Amino acid sequence: MIYSNIDAEEFYIGKNTIIEPSAKIRGINGKAKKIVIGDNCYIGENVQIICDDFSLGDYSKIQHDTNVHGYLPCSIGHNAWIGQYTIIDSIGGTTIGNNFGIGAHSQVWSHIKFGDTLEGCRFLTEKRMLIGNDVWFVGHCIVSPIVAEDKSMAMVGSVITKDMKYNEIYAGSPAKSISDKVGFQFKEVSIQDKLIKMNLYLNDWNKSSKSIKIVSDISEIDFSYENVTYFNVSDRTYTKRGTNDEISFMKYLLPAKGKFTPIYE
């Protein structure tokens, strides 16, 4: 397929990915060096990705009027949901893990730069933004260069200026942990309970399907079965085959029933 709205020396666009014609993808000063967008993604109207090195994982969605920009690489994992009018800055470099969610009108900044340093302005920072797996910025969040550990969460309207700890929930301006009051984003769920719930989901989606198998451990997977997709609930991975049933089931699970990433990664 020819993409007239992508200007890059090297680019890969996955299967079943939709990029709206009004979206623009290019480098900082003309052609990007490398653009990689996975399978079954959606990039909405008027999205601008202005970055020399950009990658986006499978089943990720970037909603309309979002802006991604920066000199250094920007990497976003699988199953991302990026709400409309979001800004993701990669001037200091930005790495975002799998299953990332960020609500509309949010901003993620990897730099602080404007004041005249010759005149003595003390604020000039370019720092790598590191966001882990299952991190959720609910909406209207503003994020300074931080490390957000896996499963951390910021409530709507948060202004995040300090690192976010594993599975803790933050709120306010500046944001502080409120997990001592409201608990954590994730609770512990047994493998057995996950197995039961996933089989219920499978039944609800298509109880007669023979091409999807739910397992509790990698030892139960027969990798020679190329027409069967195995979903392993112990580590949330699946054997990516790209079949119609697999894609349909993944779309049924997303965004909130279950998130899985390819087992080869």
C-alpha positions, 0 to 999 in steps of 0.5 A, a space after each residue: 500500500 502507498 502511504 502519501 502521508 508518511 515521509 520516511 527513509 524506512 517504514 513498516 506498517 503492519 497488517 490491518 492497520 488504518 492510518 487516516 489520510 489527514 494524519 502526517 508522519 515525518 521526521 523533525 527536518 523532513 524524512 524520518 529515519 525509521 517508522 514502525 507501526 504494528 498490526 491492527 493499529 489505528 491512527 486517527 484524523 489530524 494526528 501528527 507524528 514528527 519524530 525521526 525514530 518512532 515505533 508503535 506496537 500491535 493493537 494500539 490506537 492514537 486518537 484524533 489531533 494527537 501530537 507526537 514529536 521529538 529528536 530522540 526515539 519514541 517507542 510505545 508498546 502493544 495495546 496502547 490507547 492514546 486519547 484525542 488531543 494528547 501530546 507526547 514529547 520525545 525531545 529527551 527520549 520517550 519509552 513506553 511499555 505495553 498496555 499503556 493508557 492515556 486519556 484525552 487532553 493529556 501531555 507527556 513531556 521529556 524536556 523543560 526548555 524556554 528560559 534564557 540561560 544566559 540571563 541565568 534561568 535555572 530550568 533547562 532539562 532534557 531527560 528520558 521519559 520511562 513509562 512501564 507496562 500497564 501504566 494509566 494516566 486517566 485524562 487531562 494529566 500533565 507529566 514531567 520527565 519521570 519514571 512511571 513504574 509498572 501498573 502505576 496510575 494517575 487520576 484525572 487532572 493530575 500534574 505529575 512531577 515525581 516518579 510513580 511507584 509500582 501499582 500506586 495511584 496518584 492524584 492532585 497538583 503536584 500529584 501524590 500517592 493516594 493508595 493509602 486511601 483508595 488502594 491500588 490499581 491492580 489486585 492479586 488474581 490467582 491463575 485459576 481465577 484468570 483461567 476461569 474468566 478467560 474461558 468465560 470470555 471465550 465462550 461469550 465470544 464464540 463457544 464453538 471456536 477450535 482455533 483459540 485455546 486458553 492455557 495456564 502455563 507455557 508447558 501447555 502450548 504446542 507451538 507446532 499448531 500454527 492454526 491455533 492461538 494459545 492465550 497464556 494467562 500466567 504471563 499474558 502472552 499469546 502465540 501470534 498467528 494473525 488468523 481472523 479468529 485471533 484478531 476478532 478475539 483480541 478486539 473482543 478482549 480489548 481494551 478492558 477484558 484482557 491484554 495480551 502481548 506476543 509470546 516471542 517478545 
